[in-house]
Amino acid sequence: QNQKPDQQPTTNATTSSNTTIIHTSHRIILLEYCLPVQYNMRNTLPHRSEDIAFSILWSPLPVITWIVPFIGHLGISNSQGVASDFQGPYYVGDRGRMAFGAPTRALKINVQDIPGGASAWDGAIQEANEVYRGRMHNLCCDNCHSHVACALNSLNLYGTHWGMVKLCFLVFFRARFLSFQGFVSQFVPFTLLVCLVILPLQLLSKR
């Protein structure tokens, strides 16, 4: 009945369309195989990759977005829904984890509007990634918005020149929210700030 020291636990595997269960003599290990999912750094608010493919992505910046709700962090997703974003000096993330957590808003581009289709879109993102791996990050002049603009300009998307300001306001007014929590994280802190700070100051100034 005692197992020999060099004897390995018996293993039986059963599979289904979405799940593989590995049975051992000591425990059951459940391994999930599912569609690619994007998570923020706290592993909340997952978004399936097909929901955000061919999209310009936006996530709030702590403190800054609380004060100015239209300012946030920008990224861009390829045809598989994997996000790329300029995260800091000489560094571009391209594995789906954006610098400030999962995207809360997405502006989807119609693949039929992309010159060259999906392959050209993916190629433009890869090219922009390589360019910005050689760039110093500058908060005001050369940032995450510039990285996204670089990809769009290389495609000559919609025959316009893309820049930081145009992308900032386009996403603010046109991008859809991916969840109600995303709406809350963008606008509720600013609303509370107005109610708790600015309005009392206005009342005091009128006395």
Backbone torsions as a table, in degrees:
resi	resn	phi	psi	omega
1	GLN	NA	-28.0	178.7
2	ASN	-75.6	134.9	-178.6
3	GLN	-79.9	138.4	178.1
4	LYS	-66.1	149.6	-175.6
5	PRO	-59.1	-33.3	-176.4
6	ASP	-94.1	5.8	-179.1
7	GLN	-86.1	130.0	-179.4
8	GLN	-86.1	147.1	177.2
9	PRO	-59.2	144.7	178.3
10	THR	-70.1	144.1	-177.1
11	THR	-132.2	128.9	173.9
12	ASN	-125.6	136.3	-178.5
13	ALA	-117.5	134.0	172.8
14	THR	-122.2	142.0	-176.1
15	THR	-125.9	153.9	171.5
16	SER	-134.6	-174.1	-175.5
17	SER	-64.9	-31.8	-174.7
18	ASN	-119.4	-14.0	-170.0
19	THR	-136.3	142.0	170.7
20	THR	-118.3	128.1	178.0
21	ILE	-113.3	124.5	178.0
22	ILE	-105.6	118.7	-179.9
23	HIS	-96.5	130.0	172.2
24	THR	-123.9	169.9	-179.3
25	SER	-70.2	-14.1	-176.5
26	HIS	-109.0	-28.7	-174.5
27	ARG	-161.9	171.2	174.5
28	ILE	-116.0	125.9	178.8
29	ILE	-107.7	125.3	-179.7
30	LEU	-104.2	119.8	179.8
31	LEU	-114.9	125.5	-179.6
32	GLU	-97.1	129.9	172.0
33	TYR	-117.6	113.4	-176.8
34	CYS	-141.1	-177.7	178.2
35	LEU	-62.8	150.4	179.2
36	PRO	-55.1	138.8	-177.3
37	VAL	-129.6	138.0	175.7
38	GLN	-96.2	131.1	178.1
39	TYR	-121.6	154.1	169.7
40	ASN	-84.4	-177.3	-172.3
41	MET	-69.0	-14.1	177.8
42	ARG	-104.7	10.8	177.9
43	ASN	56.4	45.1	174.8
44	THR	-123.5	165.9	179.7
45	LEU	51.8	61.1	178.6
46	PRO	-70.6	146.5	176.2
47	HIS	-128.7	125.6	178.6
48	ARG	-65.9	145.1	-170.2
49	SER	-61.5	-32.4	-178.7
50	GLU	-68.4	-19.8	179.4
51	ASP	-72.3	-27.7	-173.4
52	ILE	-120.7	13.2	176.4
53	ALA	-64.6	148.3	179.9
54	PHE	55.1	44.9	-174.2
55	SER	-129.9	150.2	165.6
56	ILE	-90.6	126.4	-171.2
57	LEU	-110.4	147.2	-178.0
58	TRP	-134.8	138.2	172.5
59	SER	-137.5	150.0	-176.9
60	PRO	-72.0	147.6	173.2
61	LEU	-96.1	124.5	179.0
62	PRO	-53.6	137.4	179.4
63	VAL	72.8	-53.4	-176.1
64	ILE	-63.3	-47.7	179.3
65	THR	-66.5	-29.5	178.0
66	TRP	-61.9	-33.1	-177.7
67	ILE	-91.0	-40.8	-178.8
68	VAL	-127.4	94.2	-169.7
69	PRO	-63.1	-19.5	-178.8
70	PHE	-87.8	-3.5	177.0
71	ILE	-98.1	128.0	179.7
72	GLY	-156.9	-168.0	-178.9
73	HIS	-101.2	136.1	-175.2
74	LEU	-114.6	143.3	173.6
75	GLY	-142.2	179.9	-179.5
76	ILE	-144.1	138.3	-176.5
77	SER	-108.1	146.6	179.9
78	ASN	-83.7	-169.4	-176.5
79	SER	-68.0	-15.9	177.5
80	GLN	-97.1	0.6	179.6
81	GLY	82.5	17.0	179.3
82	VAL	-93.9	123.6	-174.1
83	ALA	-80.5	144.3	168.7
84	SER	-123.2	140.7	177.7
85	ASP	-153.4	146.3	178.2
86	PHE	-80.4	107.4	-168.7
87	GLN	-99.5	-19.0	-178.1
88	GLY	177.1	-178.4	-177.8
89	PRO	-53.1	121.1	174.7
90	TYR	61.1	22.9	-179.8
91	TYR	-135.6	125.5	175.3
92	VAL	-122.9	122.9	174.5
93	GLY	-81.5	134.9	-178.0
94	ASP	-137.0	24.9	-177.8
95	ARG	-116.4	14.6	173.9
96	GLY	97.4	-9.3	178.8
97	ARG	-101.9	107.7	179.5
98	MET	-76.8	157.8	-170.4
99	ALA	-61.0	-34.9	-175.1
100	PHE	-115.3	31.6	175.9
101	GLY	99.5	178.9	-177.4
102	ALA	-61.1	146.0	178.5
103	PRO	-63.1	144.0	176.7
104	THR	-105.9	-15.7	178.7
105	ARG	-138.0	152.1	-179.8
106	ALA	-145.7	133.3	174.5
107	LEU	-110.4	105.5	-174.0
108	LYS	-83.1	134.7	177.6
109	ILE	-98.7	130.7	177.5
110	ASN	-66.6	122.4	-176.7
111	VAL	-60.1	-25.5	178.4
112	GLN	-71.5	-18.3	178.2
113	ASP	-88.3	-5.1	-176.1
114	ILE	-91.0	117.0	176.9
115	PRO	-60.2	119.4	-178.6
116	GLY	93.5	-8.3	175.1
117	GLY	73.8	-156.4	-172.5
118	ALA	-62.0	-40.2	-177.9
119	SER	-65.4	-38.2	178.3
120	ALA	-68.1	-39.1	177.7
121	TRP	-60.0	-49.3	179.4
122	ASP	-63.4	-39.7	179.7
123	GLY	-65.1	-38.2	179.1
124	ALA	-65.7	-38.9	178.0
125	ILE	-65.7	-44.9	178.7
126	GLN	-61.2	-40.6	178.9
127	GLU	-64.1	-45.0	177.9
128	ALA	-62.9	-38.4	177.8
129	ASN	-59.4	-45.0	-179.5
130	GLU	-66.0	-40.4	178.7
131	VAL	-60.6	-46.0	-174.0
132	TYR	-83.1	-7.4	168.8
133	ARG	-73.8	-9.6	175.9
134	GLY	-109.9	14.2	-176.2
135	ARG	-114.5	144.4	169.9
136	MET	-79.3	136.6	179.3
137	HIS	-77.5	128.6	177.4
138	ASN	-127.1	120.5	-172.7
139	LEU	-59.0	-33.6	-174.2
140	CYS	-98.9	-28.4	-169.6
141	CYS	-117.0	-33.5	-175.1
142	ASP	-143.0	91.0	-169.7
143	ASN	-134.1	-159.2	-177.5
144	CYS	-61.3	-35.2	176.9
145	HIS	-64.9	-38.8	179.6
146	SER	-64.9	-37.4	177.9
147	HIS	-61.6	-46.2	178.2
148	VAL	-65.0	-42.6	178.9
149	ALA	-60.3	-37.4	178.9
150	CYS	-59.2	-44.3	179.2
151	ALA	-65.1	-44.2	-178.2
152	LEU	-68.3	-37.8	-179.9
153	ASN	-68.2	-33.6	178.5
154	SER	-67.3	-22.4	176.0
155	LEU	-89.1	-13.1	-171.7
156	ASN	54.2	44.3	-175.7
157	LEU	-63.8	124.8	179.6
158	TYR	61.2	14.4	175.0
159	GLY	65.2	26.8	-179.3
160	THR	-123.8	161.4	176.1
161	HIS	-93.5	125.6	-177.3
162	TRP	-95.3	138.7	178.1
163	GLY	-143.9	179.5	-175.4
164	MET	-61.0	-48.1	-175.2
165	VAL	-66.2	-44.3	-179.3
166	LYS	-61.5	-43.5	179.5
167	LEU	-67.2	-39.8	-179.2
168	CYS	-56.2	-51.1	-175.1
169	PHE	-81.4	-28.7	175.7
170	LEU	-62.0	-46.8	179.9
171	VAL	-67.5	-39.2	-178.8
172	PHE	-61.0	-41.0	-175.6
173	PHE	-94.2	-20.9	-171.6
174	ARG	-116.0	-24.6	-174.5
175	ALA	-71.4	142.2	179.0
176	ARG	-85.4	150.9	174.1
177	PHE	-80.0	138.7	179.6
178	LEU	-87.0	-12.6	177.7
179	SER	-165.2	162.4	175.1
180	PHE	-65.2	-34.9	179.2
181	GLN	-62.5	-33.4	176.7
182	GLY	-63.4	-40.1	176.3
183	PHE	-63.0	-44.2	-179.4
184	VAL	-61.5	-45.3	-176.4
185	SER	-65.9	-23.6	-179.4
186	GLN	-87.7	-38.9	-169.5
187	PHE	-112.1	-27.9	-176.8
188	VAL	-65.3	-44.5	178.1
189	PRO	-58.5	-40.2	178.9
190	PHE	-65.0	-41.8	179.2
191	THR	-62.9	-43.4	177.8
192	LEU	-63.6	-39.2	179.0
193	LEU	-61.6	-42.6	178.5
194	VAL	-63.0	-45.2	-176.5
195	CYS	-68.6	-38.5	-172.3
196	LEU	-91.2	-20.4	-175.5
197	VAL	-118.9	-56.7	-171.1
198	ILE	-70.6	-46.4	-178.4
199	LEU	-62.5	-45.0	175.8
200	PRO	-60.4	-36.7	177.4
201	LEU	-64.8	-37.8	177.8
202	GLN	-65.1	-40.6	179.5
203	LEU	-65.7	-40.3	179.4
204	LEU	-66.9	-36.0	-178.0
205	SER	-69.2	-22.0	-179.2
206	LYS	-85.6	-9.3	-179.4
207	ARG	-78.9	NA	NA
